[in-house]
Amino acid sequence: MLSAYNELLKTLAALAPTDPKLKEEYRETAHGIVENMAKRLKVYPPEIQTNLKIRTHTTTLLSAQKPSN
């Protein structure tokens, strides 16, 4: 992940002198990605998100009762 981020920084630096408008678009996208990663890392370990519904069944074991005479 860090190497991908470094490559992104290199790409932004290379675009700065040649196409400032495109660089700004990429910078905004990269900023959004970094903000999202930082927000997710605030809670660690991250919560598991799923669209599945999980049913839990609880069972209780009844102890054998002694007949009272």
VOFIBA-37486 format. One record per atom (N, C-alpha, C, O, CB): residue in one letter; y, z, x; atom name; residue number from 1. Coordinates in pm, 1 decimal, decimal comma. Atoms other than C-alpha are relative to their C-alpha. Glycine has a CB too. Layout:
# residues N
A Y Z X CA NUM
...
***
This chain:
# residues 69
M -117,6 0,0 82,5 N 1
M 0,0 0,0 0,0 CA 1
M 125,5 0,0 88,0 C 1
M 223,7 -68,0 58,0 O 1
M -1,0 120,6 -94,4 CB 1
L -115,8 -3,9 -89,6 N 2
L 236,4 80,3 285,2 CA 2
L 23,2 -133,1 69,3 C 2
L 137,4 -174,8 88,7 O 2
L -17,9 108,8 103,8 CB 2
S -17,5 129,7 -65,5 N 3
S 167,8 -249,5 457,5 CA 3
S 58,0 -101,9 -97,4 C 3
S 139,1 -185,6 -57,7 O 3
S -134,0 -50,6 56,5 CB 3
A -56,1 90,7 101,1 N 4
A 241,6 -436,4 132,3 CA 4
A 148,7 28,2 -19,1 C 4
A 228,8 -64,0 -34,6 O 4
A -75,3 14,5 -134,9 CB 4
Y -141,4 -36,8 13,7 N 5
Y 567,8 -243,3 100,8 CA 5
Y 80,2 -49,7 120,5 C 5
Y 191,1 -100,6 104,2 O 5
Y 15,1 153,4 -14,7 CB 5
N -69,2 49,4 -119,7 N 6
N 662,0 -328,1 461,2 CA 6
N 17,5 -151,4 -4,4 C 6
N 121,7 -203,3 35,8 O 6
N -77,1 39,8 126,4 CB 6
E -10,8 145,1 12,5 N 7
E 588,6 -695,6 395,5 CA 7
E 108,4 -37,6 -100,6 C 7
E 181,9 -134,3 -80,7 O 7
E -134,8 -60,5 -42,1 CB 7
L -104,4 23,4 99,3 N 8
L 810,5 -680,4 89,0 CA 8
L 138,1 19,9 61,3 C 8
L 229,5 -58,4 35,5 O 8
L -18,5 93,3 -120,5 CB 8
L -128,9 -22,8 -66,5 N 9
L 1092,9 -533,3 297,9 CA 9
L 35,1 -114,8 93,7 C 9
L 150,7 -156,4 100,7 O 9
L -2,6 131,7 77,9 CB 9
K -23,6 114,1 -89,8 N 10
K 1051,7 -813,5 553,7 CA 10
K 42,0 -123,2 -79,4 C 10
K 131,0 -197,2 -37,5 O 10
K -126,5 -31,2 82,8 CB 10
T -33,9 114,8 83,5 N 11
T 1063,8 -1073,1 276,8 CA 11
T 142,9 11,3 -52,2 C 11
T 217,5 -86,6 -52,5 O 11
T -98,3 -12,2 -117,2 CB 11
L -136,5 -20,3 47,8 N 12
L 1380,9 -920,9 132,5 CA 12
L 101,7 -21,3 112,1 C 12
L 207,5 -80,2 89,7 O 12
L 15,2 140,6 -58,6 CB 12
A -90,9 17,9 -114,0 N 13
A 1541,8 -912,9 477,9 CA 13
A 14,4 -147,4 35,0 C 13
A 123,3 -192,5 70,7 O 13
A -50,4 78,5 122,5 CB 13
A -4,5 142,7 -31,9 N 14
A 1450,8 -1278,9 534,8 CA 14
A 77,1 -77,3 -107,3 C 14
A 143,2 -176,3 -76,0 O 14
A -142,7 -56,3 14,0 CB 14
L -70,0 69,9 107,7 N 15
L 1590,2 -1382,8 195,7 CA 15
L 149,3 29,7 -2,9 C 15
L 226,7 -49,7 -56,3 O 15
L -60,8 36,6 -132,5 CB 15
A -140,3 -43,1 8,7 N 16
A 1920,9 -1198,6 239,8 CA 16
A 98,2 -108,2 46,6 C 16
A 192,7 -138,9 -26,1 O 16
A 20,4 126,0 82,9 CB 16
P -98,9 98,9 -42,8 N 17
P 2099,0 -1464,1 447,5 CA 17
P -19,1 -137,7 -66,6 C 17
P 77,1 -213,7 -77,6 O 17
P -6,3 -15,3 150,7 CB 17
T 25,6 134,2 51,3 N 18
T 1934,0 -1768,5 285,8 CA 18
T 23,3 -13,0 -150,6 C 18
T 81,2 -111,7 -195,9 O 18
T -140,9 -39,7 32,2 CB 18
D -13,5 6,9 146,1 N 19
D 1926,3 -1689,7 -88,3 CA 19
D 27,3 139,3 -56,4 C 19
D -64,6 206,8 -102,7 O 19
D -128,2 -60,4 -64,6 CB 19
P -32,6 -135,9 44,8 N 20
P 2111,4 -1371,8 -185,6 CA 20
P -34,4 26,0 -147,5 C 20
P -71,5 137,5 -184,1 O 20
P 147,3 26,2 22,1 CB 20
K 29,2 -18,6 142,7 N 21
K 2060,3 -1429,6 -559,3 CA 21
K -148,1 28,6 -21,3 C 21
K -182,8 120,8 -95,1 O 21
K 42,1 -124,3 -80,8 CB 21
L 144,0 -21,5 11,3 N 22
L 1680,5 -1457,0 -528,8 CA 22
L -39,1 132,8 63,1 C 22
L -125,6 203,5 11,4 O 22
L -77,5 -115,1 66,0 CB 22
K 26,9 -128,7 -66,0 N 23
K 1678,3 -1161,6 -288,0 CA 23
K 31,2 115,8 -93,9 C 23
K -43,5 213,5 -99,6 O 23
K 82,8 13,3 129,7 CB 23
E -38,3 -106,8 91,6 N 24
E 1858,5 -950,1 -547,4 CA 24
E -100,0 12,9 -114,3 C 24
E -130,6 124,3 -156,9 O 24
E 140,0 -25,3 -55,3 CB 24
E 101,7 -5,3 104,9 N 25
E 1605,6 -1043,5 -816,8 CA 25
E -126,2 70,1 51,1 C 25
E -182,4 155,5 -17,4 O 25
E -33,9 -142,3 -49,5 CB 25
Y 119,0 -62,9 -58,7 N 26
Y 1316,7 -947,0 -587,1 CA 26
Y 24,7 148,1 28,8 C 26
Y -64,4 231,5 12,6 O 26
Y -40,9 -72,7 129,6 CB 26
R -32,6 -138,3 -30,3 N 27
R 1497,3 -629,2 -484,8 CA 27
R -7,7 86,0 -126,3 C 27
R -58,2 198,2 -122,5 O 27
R 139,7 9,5 62,9 CB 27
E 5,9 -75,1 125,7 N 28
E 1533,4 -520,5 -847,4 CA 28
E -144,4 22,6 -43,9 C 28
E -179,7 131,3 -89,7 O 28
E 77,5 -73,7 -110,0 CB 28
T 141,4 -13,5 34,1 N 29
T 1164,4 -587,2 -911,4 CA 29
T -67,3 102,3 90,3 C 29
T -142,9 187,2 43,1 O 29
T -71,3 -135,5 10,7 CB 29
A 58,7 -94,5 -95,2 N 30
A 1065,8 -398,3 -596,2 CA 30
A 46,8 142,0 -29,3 C 30
A -30,6 237,1 -18,4 O 30
A 36,1 -39,0 144,3 CB 30
H -53,9 -132,8 32,2 N 31
H 1292,2 -109,9 -694,6 CA 31
H -73,6 59,3 -120,5 C 31
H -106,5 177,9 -121,3 O 31
H 152,5 -8,4 -28,7 CB 31
G 74,0 -47,0 117,2 N 32
G 1119,4 -85,2 -1032,6 CA 32
G -141,2 42,9 35,1 C 32
G -190,5 143,3 -16,4 O 32
G -4,5 -108,0 -105,8 CB 32
I 136,0 -34,2 -42,6 N 33
I 777,0 -83,3 -867,8 CA 33
I -0,5 133,5 73,7 C 33
I -85,0 219,1 47,5 O 33
I -58,5 -110,9 90,1 CB 33
V -6,8 -123,6 -78,6 N 34
V 877,0 191,1 -624,0 CA 34
V 32,4 119,9 -89,8 C 34
V -25,5 227,2 -72,9 O 34
V 106,0 -13,0 111,8 CB 34
E -31,5 -109,7 92,5 N 35
E 1032,4 403,1 -900,7 CA 35
E -122,1 39,3 -82,6 C 35
E -146,9 157,9 -104,5 O 35
E 115,6 -39,9 -93,1 CB 35
N 119,9 -28,2 78,9 N 36
N 714,2 371,7 -1108,0 CA 36
N -103,6 74,9 83,5 C 36
N -166,3 169,2 35,0 O 36
N -60,3 -130,5 -54,4 CB 36
M 95,6 -69,8 -86,8 N 37
M 497,0 474,4 -811,7 CA 37
M 44,1 144,1 21,9 C 37
M -38,0 235,7 16,8 O 37
M -14,1 -72,7 135,7 CB 37
A -50,2 -135,5 -24,0 N 38
A 720,0 774,6 -741,5 CA 38
A -16,7 87,0 -124,1 C 38
A -50,7 204,7 -113,0 O 38
A 147,6 -4,0 42,1 CB 38
K 14,3 -75,5 124,0 N 39
K 712,3 880,7 -1106,5 CA 39
K -145,7 41,2 -20,3 C 39
K -172,9 153,1 -63,6 O 39
K 50,0 -82,9 -120,1 CB 39
R 142,1 -31,5 16,8 N 40
R 332,1 864,9 -1113,2 CA 40
R -47,7 102,8 101,8 C 40
R -138,2 180,9 72,5 O 40
R -83,8 -126,6 11,8 CB 40
L 42,1 -94,0 -103,3 N 41
L 301,4 1062,9 -789,6 CA 41
L 53,8 141,1 -22,8 C 41
L 8,6 235,1 42,6 O 41
L 44,4 -49,6 135,1 CB 41
K -52,1 -133,9 27,3 N 42
K 501,9 1354,2 -930,2 CA 42
K -108,2 90,0 -56,7 C 42
K -107,9 210,6 -32,2 O 42
K 118,0 -7,0 -96,7 CB 42
V 112,4 -75,6 55,3 N 43
V 190,1 1463,1 -1116,7 CA 43
V -124,3 -45,7 74,7 C 43
V -171,1 -158,0 56,0 O 43
V -14,8 -21,4 -156,5 CB 43
Y 118,6 37,6 -76,2 N 44
Y -105,8 1466,8 -881,6 CA 44
Y -105,5 107,0 -14,1 C 44
Y -71,6 224,0 3,0 O 44
Y 34,0 -22,6 148,0 CB 44
P 54,8 133,6 20,0 N 45
P -387,7 1411,2 -944,6 CA 45
P 49,2 -57,4 -132,2 C 45
P 75,2 16,8 -227,0 O 45
P -154,1 3,1 3,3 CB 45
P -53,8 61,6 121,1 N 46
P -271,9 1160,8 -1204,0 CA 46
P -92,7 19,9 -119,5 C 46
P -214,4 31,7 -105,3 O 46
P 23,8 -148,6 22,8 CB 46
E 77,7 -13,8 122,3 N 47
E -381,3 1197,8 -1563,1 CA 47
E -78,4 -129,3 -23,4 C 47
E -30,1 -238,9 5,2 O 47
E 92,3 32,5 -121,7 CB 47
I 79,9 116,9 31,4 N 48
I -658,4 966,3 -1669,1 CA 48
I 44,1 -50,5 -136,5 C 48
I 44,7 23,6 -234,8 O 48
I -153,0 32,5 2,3 CB 48
Q -41,1 59,0 126,1 N 49
Q -536,6 730,4 -1935,6 CA 49
Q -107,4 -98,7 -44,1 C 49
Q -153,4 -181,7 34,2 O 49
Q 138,6 -69,6 12,8 CB 49
T 102,8 89,4 52,0 N 50
T -785,1 552,8 -2156,5 CA 50
T 28,9 -30,3 -145,8 C 50
T 98,4 45,5 -213,5 O 50
T -140,8 61,7 16,0 CB 50
N -14,4 33,6 140,5 N 51
N -794,5 379,8 -2489,5 CA 51
N -128,0 33,8 -77,0 C 51
N -141,7 -2,0 -194,0 O 51
N 34,6 -148,5 -15,8 CB 51
L 124,8 -39,0 63,7 N 52
L -1139,1 520,3 -2565,3 CA 52
L 15,3 135,4 -67,3 C 52
L 83,1 224,5 -16,1 O 52
L -114,2 3,7 102,2 CB 52
K 1,4 -129,4 67,3 N 53
K -1188,1 799,1 -2813,9 CA 53
K -129,3 69,6 38,4 C 53
K -237,6 12,2 27,8 O 53
K 12,9 -15,3 -155,9 CB 53
I 116,9 -74,3 -43,8 N 54
I -1422,2 1065,2 -2687,9 CA 54
I -25,2 112,2 -98,9 C 54
I 61,5 196,0 -123,7 O 54
I 18,7 55,4 143,9 CB 54
R 37,9 -106,4 92,2 N 55
R -1603,5 1284,1 -2934,1 CA 55
R -77,1 105,2 77,1 C 55
R -164,7 74,5 158,0 O 55
R -84,1 -54,9 -118,8 CB 55
T 74,3 -108,3 -64,2 N 56
T -1721,2 1619,0 -2819,2 CA 56
T -71,0 78,2 -108,5 C 56
T -11,2 113,7 -210,1 O 56
T 93,7 92,6 84,2 CB 56
H 80,0 -78,8 91,9 N 57
H -1997,7 1802,3 -2998,0 CA 57
H -35,3 129,8 69,4 C 57
H -84,7 130,4 182,2 O 57
H -127,6 -76,7 -45,6 CB 57
T 38,2 -128,9 -56,5 N 58
T -2045,6 2168,3 -2939,5 CA 58
T -121,9 50,1 -74,2 C 58
T -132,0 40,4 -196,5 O 58
T 116,4 102,7 -8,3 CB 58
T 119,8 -57,5 60,7 N 59
T -2376,2 2327,7 -2999,4 CA 59
T -7,8 145,3 40,6 C 59
T 28,3 182,4 152,3 O 59
T -128,9 -77,2 42,3 CB 59
T 17,8 -141,2 -31,4 N 60
T -2448,5 2694,1 -3017,5 CA 60
T -146,9 33,4 -15,8 C 60
T -213,6 -11,5 -109,0 O 60
T 88,2 90,5 -91,0 CB 60
L 138,9 -43,2 5,7 N 61
L -2780,9 2847,6 -2949,0 CA 61
L -6,1 135,5 -68,7 C 61
L 58,9 231,5 -27,3 O 61
L -62,9 6,7 142,2 CB 61
L 16,4 -128,0 69,6 N 62
L -2880,8 3116,2 -3190,3 CA 62
L -110,1 77,7 65,5 C 62
L -220,3 26,7 86,0 O 62
L -30,1 -20,3 -149,7 CB 62
S 103,8 -83,0 -62,1 N 63
S -3065,6 3398,7 -3030,2 CA 63
S -104,0 35,2 -106,1 C 63
S -72,0 50,8 -223,9 O 63
S 61,2 129,8 63,8 CB 63
A 108,6 -34,1 92,9 N 64
A -3399,2 3479,8 -3186,2 CA 64
A 23,7 139,5 -53,6 C 64
A 37,3 235,3 22,4 O 64
A -139,5 -9,2 69,2 CB 64
Q -25,3 -130,5 62,1 N 65
Q -3345,4 3760,0 -3431,1 CA 65
Q -133,3 70,9 -23,7 C 65
Q -232,0 11,4 -66,8 O 65
Q 78,6 -15,9 -134,4 CB 65
K 120,3 -80,5 24,0 N 66
K -3597,2 4037,8 -3449,3 CA 66
K -4,1 37,6 -147,5 C 66
K 96,7 80,0 -204,1 O 66
K -2,0 128,2 90,6 CB 66
P 6,4 -41,8 140,4 N 67
P -3722,7 4102,0 -3798,7 CA 67
P 16,8 152,2 -9,4 C 67
P -48,1 228,5 62,2 O 67
P -135,0 -44,4 -64,8 CB 67
S -23,7 -144,6 15,3 N 68
S -3595,1 4438,8 -3911,8 CA 68
S -87,8 51,1 -114,6 C 68
S -71,4 7,4 -228,6 O 68
S 153,1 30,8 -27,8 CB 68
N 91,1 -59,5 99,5 N 69
N -3866,0 4640,5 -4097,6 CA 69
N 26,8 145,9 -10,2 C 69
N -38,6 215,4 -88,1 O 69
N -147,4 -24,2 35,8 CB 69
***
